[in-house]
Amino acid sequence: MAMLPFVGYNMGDYFAHWLEVGKKLSTPPKIFRLNWFRTGENGKFLWPGYGDNIRVLEWVVKRTEGKGEAVDTPIGFVPTRKAIDTKGLDLSEDALAQLLRVDPADWAEAVHSQEEFFGSFGSRLPHELREEHDLLARRIHDAMTPPDLHGRDTGN
Amino acid sequence: MTALSSPVQRWVDEIKKMTTPDKVVVCDGSEEERERLTKECLATGELIELNQQKLPGCYLHRSAPHDVARTEHLTFVCTRHKEEAGPNNNWMPPSDAKTKLAGLYQGAMKGRTMFVVPFLMGPPGSRFSKVGVEITDSRYVVLNMRIMTRIGRVALEHLGGSDDFTRCLHSLGDLSPDRRFICHFPEENTIWSVGSGYGGNALLGKKCMALRIASWLGKKEGWLAEHMLILGLRTPEGKTHYLTGAFPSACGKTNLAMLVPPASKPGWKVETLGDDIAWLRKGDDGRLWAINPESGFFGVVPGTSRKTNPNAVEMIQKNTIYTNVALRPDGTPWWEGHDDPSPANALDWQGRPWTPASSEKAAHPNSRFTTPAEQCPSISPRWQDPEGVPISAILFGARRQRNVPLV
């Protein structure tokens, strides 16, 4: 959280203020999550970074124009392997697959720590964030559960 | 001497009474002032002159060894009610903080000069810009503020006779971490910082005002102060999209803001508008618009090279203050990750003899450059547009070894 050390008031109220500002925009910016630092099994960075980050910005810009191919995953849209231009880059198919992979088991942990973080703001946390969080948790849970078990654990 | 409006003068008088400086200097932001302060810093040792043939206008500053980074555990948000500060901030009641810090400020500027630095955050003439006045007893702080913000007349003109300015009080105190506090009083639009000469603790326009106080003002006034870079991305078709990016420290924000595309991506270009802070608000067209409140870059030096950030290398060749880097015998700076190999001998960031065999790093890992934004080769023609730029996308980044995909 880049703003965590710099919000000059209660961060629960800060989240609410973001939603307020967002609601007033008729053409809001699209939101993207980036990570240049994913590592492979050898502990080395998979992505070359620096100037080659332009290839990721290219996909971002295409998405804002309604282009750029993506697959829907439990955490949102992720580029298809072909959607990132890797021409002129020494990057294996396997490395690209690892870079774009969404592993529900890993995300279950992330959801748990988000739960704790959000919990620290108590009733100051906007209900919209709580609802988004619950939906994310549900999608991750579903992705981890084999299809034939869906619904059983809730008694339906 | 530059004339101050009565609200500013009243506050200056109040602080003068508490800190009892030998003299008061109101900064006008002029070139003569920069030369005079630089000369004084060279005499006191606050600055060391670097090789002026190779690096014109460049100087080195060495911090106190225990004063090299922001100190979040000594940083407080002092609202009347604790819940207003939230679990994300350290909190002290405003009256306690005032009493405690007033004790430290009492007579703290005796034997020193008190500088009054009016500064503008945001482009001149922009209705979104904000004025602060920093009182400090550090020349190094003044010289940094004049790069990072627009100081002097331009700020006083923007303020006019108004009382609407952030009161930023800074004293080096005795530089002891035991007597160091960075306190924000958002309800009074005031910042009190004592005991540190380092960047974010002492250049009060940056994190203290343009983020912590500004985030509070933004909540009141309906806009956002964000820890974000701003860049323009020009496509091969000639269209420019503006993006902001929120990344925690040490995730390459400055590098991304100044990115140079590889030869295999012809036609793409990144234009830099800001590397650290964005003020965002709704435009009349229903889009989100951004300005960079700062006018300089305060970047981490180690790792800066022609490979990682050629634009940054280019821009720090002149008019730059280097803080806590190593010094080579020819009067040029060096750091880990520099394009040149390790020097056979140098002085480390504390001024001690250093060789490649030394166990410690030559430059402090958090050593910095302070350099004017206009020197950046990739600076956007719109970086000082009073209306800012419309934002098509916001990027959120972090340093994750697993689970978070590339994008």
Interface residues (C-beta under 8 A of the other chain):
Chain A: M1 A2 M3 L4 P5 F6 V7 G8 Y9 N10 M11 G12 D13 Y14 H17 W18 E20 V21 K24 L25 S26 T27 P28 P29 K30 I31 F32 R33 L34 N35 W36 F37 R38 T39 W47 G49 Y50 G51 D52 N53 I54 R55 V56 L57 E58 W59 V60 V61 R63 T64 I75 V78 P79 I84 D85 K87 G88 L89 L99 L100 R101 V102 D103 D106 W107 E109 A110 S120 F121 R124
Chain B: R70 E72 T75 V77 T79 E83 E84 A85 G86 P87 N88 N89 H184 P186 K207 L211 R212 I213 A214 S215 W216 G218 K219 G222 W223 L224 E226 H227 M228 L233 T235 H241 L243 T244 G245 A246 F247 P248 C251 G252 N255 L256 L259 V260 P261 P262 A263 S264 K265 W268 V270 L280 R281 K282 D285 G286 R287 L288 K307 T308 N309 I391 S392 A393 I394 L395 F396 G397 A398 R399 R400 Q401 R402 N403 V404 P405 L406 V407
